[in-house]
Amino acid sequence: MGHTLTLDVPEDVYQALIQQAEQTGQPPESVAVQLLVTATQQRGDDPLEQFIGAFRSHAADWADQHDTYLGKAAQSSMDPATSKGQPDA
């Protein structure tokens, strides 16, 4: 069973929706439904969702800066001077 949903979207979002509808030859409503289905399926199928909040982090900005932290960790693991288990030169 379907449901009717009325949305008030900004002009730029509407124009992008119209453009995509014209490119695919579908009505804007069909394109919007496909985009909503894709967005809700991706969010619902997150295999890591069960781990959200499971680990304590001392960095309050980890969610925003995860690339920076992961990059630093990767860099230090490749640096022979700081890498554990590597003999000193």
C-alpha positions in Angstrom: 0.0 0.0 0.0 1.4 3.4 -1.0 1.2 6.7 0.9 0.9 10.2 -0.4 3.6 12.6 0.8 3.7 16.3 0.0 7.1 17.9 0.2 8.2 21.5 0.1 11.7 21.4 -1.3 14.2 24.3 -2.0 14.3 25.6 -5.6 17.8 24.1 -6.3 16.7 20.7 -5.2 13.5 20.9 -7.3 15.5 22.0 -10.4 18.0 19.1 -9.9 15.0 16.7 -9.6 13.4 18.1 -12.8 16.7 17.8 -14.6 17.2 14.2 -13.6 13.6 13.4 -14.5 14.1 14.9 -18.0 17.3 12.9 -18.5 15.6 9.6 -17.5 12.3 10.3 -19.2 10.4 9.7 -15.9 8.1 12.0 -14.0 9.8 13.9 -11.1 7.6 12.0 -8.6 9.1 8.7 -9.8 12.6 10.0 -9.5 11.9 11.4 -6.0 10.5 8.0 -4.9 13.6 6.1 -6.3 15.9 8.5 -4.5 14.0 8.1 -1.2 14.0 4.3 -1.6 17.8 4.3 -2.2 18.5 6.6 0.7 16.4 4.6 3.2 17.8 1.2 2.0 21.4 2.4 2.4 20.7 3.7 5.9 18.9 0.5 6.9 21.6 -1.9 5.6 24.6 -0.5 7.5 26.6 -3.5 8.7 28.4 -1.5 11.3 25.3 0.0 12.9 25.4 -2.6 15.7 28.7 -1.1 16.8 27.6 2.5 17.1 28.3 3.6 20.6 30.0 0.3 21.5 33.5 1.7 21.9 34.7 4.5 24.1 36.7 7.2 22.4 38.6 10.0 24.1 38.4 12.2 21.0 35.1 14.0 21.0 35.4 15.0 17.3 36.2 11.5 16.0 33.1 11.4 13.8 34.1 14.7 12.0 37.9 14.0 11.9 38.0 10.3 11.4 40.0 10.6 8.1 42.6 12.7 9.9 42.9 10.2 12.8 43.0 7.2 10.5 45.6 8.9 8.3 47.9 9.7 11.3 47.5 6.1 12.6 48.4 4.7 9.1 51.4 7.0 8.8 52.8 6.2 12.2 52.4 2.4 11.5 54.5 2.9 8.4 57.2 5.0 10.1 60.1 2.7 11.0 61.0 5.0 14.0 57.6 4.6 15.6 56.5 1.2 14.4 56.4 -1.5 17.1 58.3 -4.7 16.6 60.7 -3.1 14.2 64.4 -3.1 15.0 66.1 0.2 15.3 68.4 1.1 12.5 
